Amino acid sequence: MKICFPAETLQGMKSVVYEHFGSAPGFIIVDTDNMSLEEIQNGDEHHAHGMCQPLKALGGREVDAVVVGGIGMGALMKLQAQGVKVYRAASGTVLQNVDLIQNGNLPQFDARHTCAGHENGCSHH
């Protein structure tokens, strides 16, 4: 399974999972089949609020899942429409969250948990 983790700094498995998908400076993509990883810059980091283009942010790379602290409704729906599962990250590193998802300990995001804009607050804070 290829899993995408938004990150503030690209430090491989030691990267801390970022709290917001769209504004993350970069992404760590982990292939859990062979534990390989790829680090990429966010190709859509400076978008207008509510206009996140997840596939543009990922530079067209295909992933099976995204693990993130927070995500807006638009980005969530766009990812889900592409068949990408979105999981709510636990605080910590990419490696810690890989272990959690492989053991079935991360919940999937639903509409109740999405960010409604920074001025309105996010459920993950």
HUTA-V13426 format. One record per backbone hydrogen bond with DSSP energy under -1.0 kcal/mol. NH is the residue of the N-H (numbers start at 1). CO is the residue of the C=O. If there is no record, write none. Layout:
NH&CO ; NH&CO
//
This chain:
3&30 ; 4&65 ; 5&28 ; 7&26 ; 11&9 ; 14&11 ; 15&12 ; 17&92 ; 18&6 ; 21&70 ; 24&21 ; 26&7 ; 27&40 ; 28&5 ; 29&38 ; 30&3 ; 31&36 ; 32&1 ; 35&31 ; 38&29 ; 40&27 ; 42&25 ; 43&57 ; 51&48 ; 57&53 ; 58&54 ; 59&56 ; 60&55 ; 61&58 ; 64&2 ; 65&2 ; 66&85 ; 67&4 ; 68&87 ; 69&18 ; 76&72 ; 77&73 ; 78&74 ; 79&75 ; 80&76 ; 81&77 ; 83&80 ; 84&79 ; 85&64 ; 87&66 ; 88&107 ; 89&68 ; 94&15 ; 95&13 ; 97&93 ; 98&94 ; 99&95 ; 100&96 ; 101&97 ; 102&98 ; 103&99 ; 104&101 ; 105&100 ; 109&86 ; 113&110 ; 114&111 ; 115&71 ; 116&121 ; 125&122
//
